Amino acid sequence: MLPLTGLQYYEEGISTKSMAVIINGQQLYGNRIPLSQDIEFSFQQPSGISADKKKNYFIGAEYVLLSAKGDVLLTKPNLLALNETKGFTAKDIKSFTVKLNIAEGLVQPNSKAIIRLRLFDLKGKNQLRLEYPVSISYPRETIWLTKSVQTLKSPPGSVFMVNDIQPKNLAFFVDTAVKSDPKMAYMNLDISKIGGTDVISMLQGKDYFWVYDSTYKEIKIKEILLKKVGGAMEGGNVNCTVKIPFRPKTGKPKGYIIRYRWESADKKQVMDIVVTN
C-alpha cells in the first residue's frame, strides 16, 4: 500500500522503484480527485517488461473505473494502444507515466469510486495491478497537491512518507499490555524528533487509521487509537507515540496491514505510515 494516497498495488512480475499520482505536475497526497482533469500515474524505473533486439519495451495499460458498489462504469483495454507496435525506448520507461481522467456525469461529486489500473507485458504474462479508492471533489474545491513529498528511511515492514514535516525516526512493535483495553493488541508507533511543527500543532491536527487483512480487505475497528505527544511547545523537536488497535489478543498474530495518517489542521503537513505485521 502506498502511503499518502492509500493506493494498493500488486507486483506480479512487473515492479517499480517508486510510484506517485500526479495532477498538474504536482504530487497528490490524498484520494480526493477532480472530474475531467488528467490524472497521471508515474512509475520510476519499472522492470519485468519484455524488450526486442532493439531494446524497445512493450507494455499496455488497462483502465477500469468502478462505482463504490463494484459496478463497472468504464473500461479502456489499453490506454497505450498507440505504442502497441513500436513499443517504448529504454529512456521512455525510465520515468514512465500513464494518463487518465474521469468525465463529468460518469460519477457525481462527493461520491466514491475505485480506479483499477493494470500495467501488463504485451509479450509476456507479467503485470502490475493498482487499485485506488477515490472520492470525487466538488467543482472549485481545493485539491491537495505538493512538490515536497518525501519517503523517509523506516524499519523493514514499513513505508513512511511525509509532506512539509521532518520526522527523524520511526520504531514500531506490537503492544499487548495496554491496560485501558486489555482485550486488544495495538500497533505501537514511536515517531521521534519531528521537526517543522510543535506540540500544539500536533494535538490540533487530525489522526486517522485503517486496518486491513493480507488481501487488503478492510477490518472495521470500533476501538479508538491512543496518542501521546511531548517535546517543545514552540519550535524544537516533538516526539509522538501512537497506539493503534488492530486485532483482538486472541486473533491471529500475523497478516495485517495497518495504516496511520496524521495531518495538520490546515492539511498542508502530513505524515502517513503503512506497517505490515
C-alpha positions as CSV (number, residue, x, y, z in Angstrom):
1,M,0.0,0.0,0.0
2,L,1.3,3.5,-0.9
3,P,1.1,6.0,1.9
4,L,-0.5,9.4,1.4
5,T,-2.9,8.0,-1.2
6,G,-4.0,4.6,0.2
7,L,-3.3,3.2,-3.3
8,Q,-3.0,-0.6,-3.2
9,Y,-0.6,-2.3,-5.7
10,Y,0.3,-5.9,-6.6
11,E,3.6,-6.6,-8.3
12,E,3.1,-9.7,-10.3
13,G,6.2,-9.8,-12.4
14,I,6.4,-6.1,-13.1
15,S,7.8,-3.9,-10.3
16,T,8.8,-0.3,-9.9
17,K,11.3,1.6,-7.8
18,S,8.6,4.2,-6.8
19,M,5.2,5.5,-7.9
20,A,3.1,8.6,-7.5
21,V,-0.2,10.1,-8.5
22,I,0.3,13.4,-10.3
23,I,-2.1,16.3,-11.2
24,N,-0.8,19.5,-12.9
25,G,2.8,18.4,-12.3
26,Q,2.4,18.1,-8.6
27,Q,2.0,15.0,-6.4
28,L,-1.4,14.2,-4.9
29,Y,-1.2,13.4,-1.2
30,G,-4.8,12.2,-0.6
31,N,-7.5,10.4,-2.5
32,R,-9.8,13.3,-3.3
33,I,-9.7,13.9,-7.1
34,P,-11.4,16.2,-9.7
35,L,-13.5,15.3,-12.7
36,S,-12.5,16.0,-16.3
37,Q,-8.9,16.6,-15.4
38,D,-5.8,14.5,-16.3
39,I,-4.5,12.2,-13.6
40,E,-1.1,10.8,-14.1
41,F,0.3,7.6,-12.6
42,S,4.0,7.9,-12.5
43,F,6.3,4.8,-12.3
44,Q,10.1,5.2,-11.8
45,Q,12.3,2.6,-13.5
46,P,9.7,-0.2,-13.9
47,S,11.2,-3.7,-14.5
48,G,9.9,-7.0,-15.8
49,I,8.8,-5.8,-19.2
50,S,9.8,-7.7,-22.4
51,A,12.1,-6.0,-24.9
52,D,13.0,-6.8,-28.5
53,K,16.5,-6.8,-30.0
54,K,16.4,-3.0,-30.4
55,K,15.6,-2.7,-26.7
56,N,12.1,-1.4,-27.3
57,Y,9.8,-2.3,-24.4
58,F,6.2,-3.4,-25.0
59,I,3.7,-2.5,-22.3
60,G,0.0,-1.9,-22.1
61,A,-2.2,-0.2,-19.5
62,E,-5.8,-1.4,-18.8
63,Y,-8.1,1.1,-17.0
64,V,-11.3,0.2,-15.3
65,L,-13.5,2.5,-13.3
66,L,-15.8,1.0,-10.7
67,S,-18.5,2.5,-8.5
68,A,-18.3,2.2,-4.7
69,K,-20.6,-0.8,-5.1
70,G,-18.3,-2.5,-7.6
71,D,-20.3,-1.8,-10.8
72,V,-18.2,-1.2,-13.9
73,L,-18.6,2.4,-15.1
74,L,-15.9,2.5,-17.7
75,T,-13.4,0.1,-19.3
76,K,-10.4,1.0,-21.6
77,P,-8.5,-2.1,-22.6
78,N,-5.2,-0.3,-23.4
79,L,-4.5,3.4,-22.7
80,L,-1.2,2.9,-24.5
81,A,-2.6,1.4,-27.7
82,L,-0.7,3.9,-30.0
83,N,2.6,2.3,-28.9
84,E,1.5,-1.4,-29.2
85,T,3.5,-1.9,-32.4
86,K,6.6,0.2,-31.8
87,G,6.9,-0.1,-28.0
88,F,8.8,2.3,-25.8
89,T,12.5,3.0,-25.6
90,A,14.6,2.5,-22.5
91,K,14.6,6.2,-22.0
92,D,10.8,6.3,-22.2
93,I,10.3,3.8,-19.4
94,K,12.9,5.2,-17.1
95,S,10.2,7.6,-15.8
96,F,7.0,6.1,-17.2
97,T,3.6,7.8,-17.0
98,V,0.1,6.6,-17.7
99,K,-2.6,9.3,-18.0
100,L,-6.4,9.0,-17.5
101,N,-9.4,11.1,-16.4
102,I,-13.0,10.7,-15.2
103,A,-15.5,12.5,-17.3
104,E,-18.2,14.7,-15.8
105,G,-21.5,12.8,-15.5
106,L,-19.9,9.5,-15.0
107,V,-19.5,9.9,-11.3
108,Q,-21.2,12.5,-9.1
109,P,-19.2,15.0,-6.9
110,N,-18.6,13.7,-3.4
111,S,-19.3,10.1,-4.4
112,K,-16.7,7.3,-4.1
113,A,-15.2,5.2,-6.9
114,I,-12.4,2.8,-7.5
115,I,-9.7,3.2,-10.2
116,R,-8.2,0.0,-11.3
117,L,-5.1,0.3,-13.5
118,R,-3.1,-2.7,-14.8
119,L,0.2,-2.4,-16.5
120,F,0.9,-5.6,-18.5
121,D,3.6,-7.0,-20.6
122,L,2.3,-7.2,-24.2
123,K,4.7,-10.1,-25.0
124,G,4.5,-12.0,-21.7
125,K,2.5,-12.6,-18.6
126,N,4.0,-10.1,-16.2
127,Q,1.8,-7.4,-14.8
128,L,1.5,-4.7,-12.1
129,R,-2.1,-4.1,-10.7
130,L,-3.2,-1.0,-8.9
131,E,-6.4,-0.3,-7.0
132,Y,-7.0,3.2,-5.9
133,P,-10.2,4.1,-3.9
134,V,-11.0,7.7,-4.6
135,S,-13.5,10.4,-3.7
136,I,-14.7,12.9,-6.2
137,S,-14.2,16.5,-5.4
138,Y,-16.7,19.4,-5.9
139,P,-16.1,21.9,-8.6
140,R,-13.5,24.5,-7.5
141,E,-12.7,22.5,-4.4
142,T,-9.0,22.7,-3.3
143,I,-7.1,19.6,-4.3
144,W,-4.1,19.0,-2.0
145,L,-1.0,18.8,-4.2
146,T,2.6,19.3,-3.4
147,K,6.2,19.1,-4.7
148,S,7.7,18.2,-1.3
149,V,6.7,14.6,-0.6
150,Q,9.5,12.6,1.0
151,T,9.9,8.9,1.6
152,L,11.8,8.5,4.8
153,K,14.0,5.7,6.0
154,S,12.0,3.3,8.1
155,P,12.3,-0.2,9.6
156,P,11.7,-3.3,7.5
157,G,7.9,-4.0,7.1
158,S,7.0,-0.3,6.9
159,V,6.8,2.6,4.5
160,F,6.9,6.2,5.9
161,M,6.0,9.2,3.7
162,V,5.6,12.9,4.7
163,N,4.8,16.3,3.3
164,D,6.2,19.5,4.7
165,I,7.3,18.0,8.0
166,Q,10.6,16.4,9.1
167,P,10.4,13.3,11.5
168,K,13.8,11.7,12.1
169,N,13.0,8.2,13.3
170,L,10.2,5.6,13.4
171,A,10.1,2.5,15.5
172,F,7.2,0.1,16.0
173,F,6.1,-3.0,17.9
174,V,3.0,-4.9,18.8
175,D,1.8,-3.9,22.3
176,T,-0.4,-6.4,24.2
177,A,-0.1,-4.7,27.5
178,V,-2.4,-1.7,27.1
179,K,-4.3,-1.5,30.4
180,S,-7.2,0.7,29.1
181,D,-8.3,-2.1,26.7
182,P,-6.9,-5.5,27.9
183,K,-8.7,-7.4,25.1
184,M,-6.9,-5.7,22.1
185,A,-3.5,-5.8,20.6
186,Y,-2.1,-2.5,19.5
187,M,0.5,-1.4,16.9
188,N,2.8,1.0,18.8
189,L,4.3,3.6,16.6
190,D,7.1,5.8,18.1
191,I,7.8,8.8,15.8
192,S,10.6,10.9,17.2
193,K,12.4,14.2,16.6
194,I,9.7,15.6,14.5
195,G,10.9,19.0,13.1
196,G,8.7,21.6,11.4
197,T,5.9,21.5,14.0
198,D,5.2,21.8,17.7
199,V,3.2,20.1,20.4
200,I,0.1,22.3,19.9
201,S,0.0,21.8,16.2
202,M,0.4,18.0,16.6
203,L,-2.5,18.0,19.0
204,Q,-4.7,20.2,16.8
205,G,-4.2,18.0,13.8
206,K,-6.3,15.0,12.9
207,D,-5.4,11.3,13.2
208,Y,-6.8,8.5,11.1
209,F,-6.1,4.8,10.9
210,W,-7.2,1.8,8.8
211,V,-6.6,-1.9,9.3
212,Y,-6.6,-4.5,6.5
213,D,-6.1,-8.2,6.3
214,S,-3.5,-9.7,4.0
215,T,-5.8,-9.4,1.0
216,Y,-6.4,-5.7,1.7
217,K,-10.0,-6.3,2.9
218,E,-10.6,-3.6,5.4
219,I,-11.3,-4.6,9.0
220,K,-13.6,-2.3,10.9
221,I,-12.2,-1.4,14.3
222,K,-14.5,0.1,16.9
223,E,-11.8,1.0,19.4
224,I,-10.0,4.3,19.2
225,L,-6.3,5.0,18.9
226,L,-4.2,6.2,21.8
227,K,-1.8,9.1,21.4
228,K,0.8,10.8,23.4
229,V,2.7,13.9,22.3
230,G,5.7,15.5,24.1
231,G,8.5,18.0,23.4
232,A,8.9,21.7,22.8
233,M,5.8,23.9,22.9
234,E,7.2,26.2,20.3
235,G,9.9,25.2,17.9
236,G,12.4,22.4,18.5
237,N,11.5,18.7,18.1
238,V,8.4,16.8,19.0
239,N,8.0,13.2,19.9
240,C,4.8,11.3,19.3
241,T,3.6,7.8,20.3
242,V,0.5,6.3,18.7
243,K,-1.1,3.1,19.7
244,I,-3.4,1.6,17.0
245,P,-5.9,-1.2,17.9
246,F,-5.8,-3.7,15.1
247,R,-6.8,-7.2,16.4
248,P,-8.1,-9.0,19.5
249,K,-5.3,-10.5,21.5
250,T,-6.8,-13.9,20.8
251,G,-6.8,-13.3,17.0
252,K,-4.1,-14.5,14.6
253,P,-0.8,-12.7,15.3
254,K,0.2,-12.0,11.7
255,G,-1.3,-11.0,8.4
256,Y,-2.4,-7.4,8.9
257,I,-1.7,-4.1,7.2
258,I,-2.0,-1.0,9.4
259,R,-2.1,2.5,8.0
260,Y,-1.8,5.6,10.2
261,R,-2.2,9.2,8.9
262,W,-1.8,12.5,10.7
263,E,-2.5,15.8,9.0
264,S,-2.2,19.3,10.4
265,A,-5.3,21.5,10.8
266,D,-4.6,23.3,7.5
267,K,-3.9,19.9,5.8
268,K,-0.6,21.1,4.5
269,Q,1.5,18.9,6.7
270,V,1.0,15.1,6.6
271,M,2.6,12.0,8.0
272,D,1.5,8.7,6.6
273,I,2.8,5.3,7.7
274,V,2.0,1.8,6.5
275,V,3.1,-1.2,8.6
276,T,2.8,-4.8,7.6
277,N,2.6,-7.2,10.5
